[in-house]
Structures are given as structure tokens and as C-alpha cells.
């Protein structure tokens, strides 16, 4: 005599696990823009030309891909 059991549905990662993985990646993506804002605030006390140069450098840095420094 065999006993039959109901099939168990496979469970995957929960939303909590997905957000736990996404949080560090989001922080890593937002961090460079925060440094641009802070640099802009610090340079704004110098003069208008320096702030324009910093904005241009930030725009060019956004176009040129950064090297992968992780090994």
C-alpha cells in the first residue's frame, strides 16, 4: 500500500531576498552621482568658469566607460 501526497510547489527567492541583493547594487550605481554633486558644491565657491569645467568633466566622465577595477 502506497501513500500519495500532494505535490509541493517549488519556491523561489522572495521579494525580501531580491531587495537584499538589489540594495548594494543601487548604492553602487548612485554613489558616483553623489560625488559629482558634492564636488559641484565645493567648486561653486571658486568661480563660474571652474564650476563649468567641473560640469563638463562630469559629463565627459559619464560618456567614457570606467575601467573595471575588480578582480
OpenMM code with the backbone's topology and positions (N, CA, C; nanometers):
from openmm import Vec3, app, unit

residues = "UNK UNK UNK UNK UNK UNK UNK UNK UNK UNK UNK UNK UNK UNK UNK UNK UNK UNK UNK UNK UNK UNK UNK UNK UNK UNK UNK UNK UNK UNK UNK UNK UNK UNK UNK UNK UNK UNK UNK UNK UNK UNK UNK UNK UNK UNK UNK UNK UNK UNK UNK UNK UNK UNK UNK UNK UNK UNK UNK UNK UNK UNK UNK UNK UNK UNK UNK UNK UNK UNK UNK".split()
positions = [
    Vec3(0.0842, -0.1174, 0.0000),
    Vec3(0.0000, 0.0000, 0.0000),
    Vec3(0.0889, 0.1240, 0.0000),
    Vec3(0.0673, 0.2120, -0.0985),
    Vec3(0.1469, 0.3345, -0.1076),
    Vec3(0.0625, 0.4536, -0.0661),
    Vec3(0.1306, 0.5482, -0.0052),
    Vec3(0.0632, 0.6702, 0.0397),
    Vec3(0.0973, 0.7818, -0.0584),
    Vec3(-0.0049, 0.8450, -0.1096),
    Vec3(0.0167, 0.9552, -0.2033),
    Vec3(0.0076, 1.0880, -0.1290),
    Vec3(0.1020, 1.1751, -0.1618),
    Vec3(0.0998, 1.3085, -0.1012),
    Vec3(0.0764, 1.4120, -0.2105),
    Vec3(0.0300, 1.5264, -0.1707),
    Vec3(0.0053, 1.6349, -0.2660),
    Vec3(0.1390, 1.6898, -0.3146),
    Vec3(0.1461, 1.7257, -0.4415),
    Vec3(0.2722, 1.7815, -0.4920),
    Vec3(0.3025, 1.9161, -0.4257),
    Vec3(0.4282, 1.9386, -0.4010),
    Vec3(0.4718, 2.0629, -0.3381),
    Vec3(0.5189, 2.1582, -0.4475),
    Vec3(0.4662, 2.2783, -0.4436),
    Vec3(0.5048, 2.3785, -0.5435),
    Vec3(0.6474, 2.4254, -0.5151),
    Vec3(0.7282, 2.4398, -0.6184),
    Vec3(0.8650, 2.4881, -0.5951),
    Vec3(0.8628, 2.6338, -0.5493),
    Vec3(0.9481, 2.6647, -0.4559),
    Vec3(0.9550, 2.8020, -0.4063),
    Vec3(1.0833, 2.8660, -0.4554),
    Vec3(1.0734, 2.9894, -0.4923),
    Vec3(1.1895, 3.0645, -0.5397),
    Vec3(1.2269, 3.1705, -0.4385),
    Vec3(1.3156, 3.2570, -0.4765),
    Vec3(1.3554, 3.3637, -0.3851),
    Vec3(1.2399, 3.4608, -0.3625),
    Vec3(1.2312, 3.5093, -0.2419),
    Vec3(1.1236, 3.6024, -0.2087),
    Vec3(1.1639, 3.7448, -0.2479),
    Vec3(1.0694, 3.8343, -0.2374),
    Vec3(1.0976, 3.9751, -0.2679),
    Vec3(1.2007, 4.0307, -0.1707),
    Vec3(1.1987, 3.9848, -0.0482),
    Vec3(1.2960, 4.0300, 0.0520),
    Vec3(1.4381, 3.9938, 0.0087),
    Vec3(1.4559, 3.8722, -0.0433),
    Vec3(1.5880, 3.8307, -0.0902),
    Vec3(1.6317, 3.9124, -0.2123),
    Vec3(1.5386, 3.9401, -0.3016),
    Vec3(1.5719, 4.0183, -0.4213),
    Vec3(1.6133, 4.1604, -0.3835),
    Vec3(1.5410, 4.2232, -0.2908),
    Vec3(1.5765, 4.3582, -0.2479),
    Vec3(1.7062, 4.3594, -0.1687),
    Vec3(1.7339, 4.2519, -0.0954),
    Vec3(1.8607, 4.2439, -0.0224),
    Vec3(1.9785, 4.2402, -0.1194),
    Vec3(1.9606, 4.1800, -0.2359),
    Vec3(2.0660, 4.1791, -0.3372),
    Vec3(2.0704, 4.3104, -0.4155),
    Vec3(1.9557, 4.3728, -0.4351),
    Vec3(1.9496, 4.4941, -0.5166),
    Vec3(2.0012, 4.6170, -0.4426),
    Vec3(1.9899, 4.6197, -0.3113),
    Vec3(2.0295, 4.7379, -0.2338),
    Vec3(2.1767, 4.7754, -0.2559),
    Vec3(2.2732, 4.6840, -0.2414),
    Vec3(2.4127, 4.7242, -0.2647),
    Vec3(2.4400, 4.7673, -0.4092),
    Vec3(2.3725, 4.7050, -0.5044),
    Vec3(2.3928, 4.7437, -0.6443),
    Vec3(2.3380, 4.8837, -0.6705),
    Vec3(2.2252, 4.9178, -0.6082),
    Vec3(2.1687, 5.0512, -0.6252),
    Vec3(2.2586, 5.1566, -0.5617),
    Vec3(2.3131, 5.1263, -0.4453),
    Vec3(2.4043, 5.2200, -0.3796),
    Vec3(2.5288, 5.2406, -0.4650),
    Vec3(2.5796, 5.1329, -0.5226),
    Vec3(2.6982, 5.1441, -0.6083),
    Vec3(2.6683, 5.2287, -0.7321),
    Vec3(2.5473, 5.2206, -0.7849),
    Vec3(2.5112, 5.2980, -0.9037),
    Vec3(2.4887, 5.4455, -0.8708),
    Vec3(2.4387, 5.4760, -0.7516),
    Vec3(2.4070, 5.6135, -0.7139),
    Vec3(2.5292, 5.6877, -0.6609),
    Vec3(2.6250, 5.6181, -0.6039),
    Vec3(2.7393, 5.6810, -0.5380),
    Vec3(2.8174, 5.7777, -0.6273),
    Vec3(2.8495, 5.7441, -0.7521),
    Vec3(2.9246, 5.8408, -0.8344),
    Vec3(2.8509, 5.9725, -0.8558),
    Vec3(2.7195, 5.9697, -0.8663),
    Vec3(2.6441, 6.0928, -0.8859),
    Vec3(2.6449, 6.1780, -0.7595),
    Vec3(2.6475, 6.1136, -0.6438),
    Vec3(2.6589, 6.1880, -0.5183),
    Vec3(2.7912, 6.2609, -0.5081),
    Vec3(2.8978, 6.1983, -0.5543),
    Vec3(3.0280, 6.2653, -0.5507),
    Vec3(3.0316, 6.3832, -0.6470),
    Vec3(2.9619, 6.3740, -0.7592),
    Vec3(2.9561, 6.4864, -0.8532),
    Vec3(2.8832, 6.6044, -0.7897),
    Vec3(2.7759, 6.5769, -0.7173),
    Vec3(2.7009, 6.6844, -0.6513),
    Vec3(2.7862, 6.7503, -0.5440),
    Vec3(2.8556, 6.6701, -0.4639),
    Vec3(2.9412, 6.7257, -0.3585),
    Vec3(3.0558, 6.8055, -0.4198),
    Vec3(3.1177, 6.7529, -0.5245),
    Vec3(3.2251, 6.8270, -0.5914),
    Vec3(3.1740, 6.9582, -0.6496),
    Vec3(3.0554, 6.9570, -0.7059),
    Vec3(2.9970, 7.0801, -0.7590),
    Vec3(2.9736, 7.1833, -0.6509),
    Vec3(2.9308, 7.1380, -0.5350),
    Vec3(2.9096, 7.2306, -0.4228),
    Vec3(3.0425, 7.2908, -0.3773),
    Vec3(3.1459, 7.2081, -0.3681),
    Vec3(3.2758, 7.2582, -0.3237),
    Vec3(3.3391, 7.3524, -0.4263),
    Vec3(3.3230, 7.3224, -0.5545),
    Vec3(3.3828, 7.4051, -0.6594),
    Vec3(3.3031, 7.5340, -0.6796),
    Vec3(3.1761, 7.5350, -0.6434),
    Vec3(3.0925, 7.6528, -0.6675),
    Vec3(3.1421, 7.7760, -0.5927),
    Vec3(3.2223, 7.7573, -0.4887),
    Vec3(3.2748, 7.8724, -0.4158),
    Vec3(3.3919, 7.9382, -0.4885),
    Vec3(3.4486, 7.8725, -0.5891),
    Vec3(3.5638, 7.9288, -0.6592),
    Vec3(3.5191, 8.0357, -0.7584),
    Vec3(3.4742, 7.9962, -0.8734),
    Vec3(3.4231, 8.0909, -0.9724),
    Vec3(3.3416, 8.0148, -1.0752),
    Vec3(3.2780, 8.0905, -1.1622),
    Vec3(3.1862, 8.0328, -1.2598),
    Vec3(3.2570, 7.9425, -1.3606),
    Vec3(3.3755, 7.9806, -1.4025),
    Vec3(3.4497, 7.9024, -1.5017),
    Vec3(3.4905, 7.7670, -1.4432),
    Vec3(3.5300, 7.7648, -1.3161),
    Vec3(3.5697, 7.6390, -1.2521),
    Vec3(3.4507, 7.5445, -1.2410),
    Vec3(3.3339, 7.5988, -1.2087),
    Vec3(3.2141, 7.5155, -1.1989),
    Vec3(3.1747, 7.4616, -1.3365),
    Vec3(3.1880, 7.5428, -1.4397),
    Vec3(3.1575, 7.4966, -1.5754),
    Vec3(3.2543, 7.3872, -1.6183),
    Vec3(3.3817, 7.4018, -1.5847),
    Vec3(3.4805, 7.2988, -1.6185),
    Vec3(3.4513, 7.1692, -1.5443),
    Vec3(3.4103, 7.1799, -1.4189),
    Vec3(3.3773, 7.0597, -1.3422),
    Vec3(3.2538, 6.9902, -1.4002),
    Vec3(3.1543, 7.0679, -1.4425),
    Vec3(3.0362, 7.0096, -1.5054),
    Vec3(3.0684, 6.9418, -1.6369),
    Vec3(3.1564, 7.0022, -1.7150),
    Vec3(3.1989, 6.9419, -1.8413),
    Vec3(3.2754, 6.8123, -1.8160),
    Vec3(3.3629, 6.8135, -1.7169),
    Vec3(3.4383, 6.6920, -1.6833),
    Vec3(3.3450, 6.5813, -1.6356),
    Vec3(3.2432, 6.6163, -1.5584),
    Vec3(3.1472, 6.5159, -1.5115),
    Vec3(3.0673, 6.4590, -1.6280),
    Vec3(3.0316, 6.5444, -1.7242),
    Vec3(2.9574, 6.4966, -1.8410),
    Vec3(3.0430, 6.4039, -1.9259),
    Vec3(3.1696, 6.4390, -1.9444),
    Vec3(3.2587, 6.3530, -2.0223),
    Vec3(3.2872, 6.2223, -1.9495),
    Vec3(3.2962, 6.2278, -1.8186),
    Vec3(3.3197, 6.1052, -1.7414),
    Vec3(3.1994, 6.0122, -1.7507),
    Vec3(3.0806, 6.0680, -1.7716),
    Vec3(2.9623, 5.9845, -1.7880),
    Vec3(2.9581, 5.9158, -1.9230),
    Vec3(3.0243, 5.9740, -2.0223),
    Vec3(3.0266, 5.9152, -2.1565),
    Vec3(3.1314, 5.8052, -2.1660),
    Vec3(3.2490, 5.8315, -2.1103),
    Vec3(3.3606, 5.7370, -2.1177),
    Vec3(3.3402, 5.6290, -2.0120),
    Vec3(3.3388, 5.5022, -2.0506),
    Vec3(3.3176, 5.3969, -1.9503),
    Vec3(3.4365, 5.3862, -1.8556),
    Vec3(3.4054, 5.3636, -1.7300),
    Vec3(3.5101, 5.3483, -1.6289),
    Vec3(3.5723, 5.2095, -1.6397),
    Vec3(3.7003, 5.1983, -1.6088),
    Vec3(3.7631, 5.0650, -1.6129),
    Vec3(3.7114, 4.9781, -1.4993),
    Vec3(3.7074, 4.8501, -1.5225),
    Vec3(3.6635, 4.7565, -1.4200),
    Vec3(3.7819, 4.7295, -1.3276),
    Vec3(3.7728, 4.7768, -1.2036),
    Vec3(3.8838, 4.7645, -1.1102),
    Vec3(3.8728, 4.6419, -1.0213),
    Vec3(3.7654, 4.5661, -1.0345),
    Vec3(3.7515, 4.4458, -0.9525),
    Vec3(3.8218, 4.3298, -1.0210),
    Vec3(3.8794, 4.2438, -0.9411),
    Vec3(3.9488, 4.1277, -0.9984),
    Vec3(3.8763, 4.0007, -0.9655),
] * unit.nanometer
topology = app.Topology()
chain = topology.addChain("A")
for resn in residues:
    res = topology.addResidue(resn, chain)
    for name in ("N", "CA", "C"):
        topology.addAtom(name, app.Element.getBySymbol(name[0]), res)
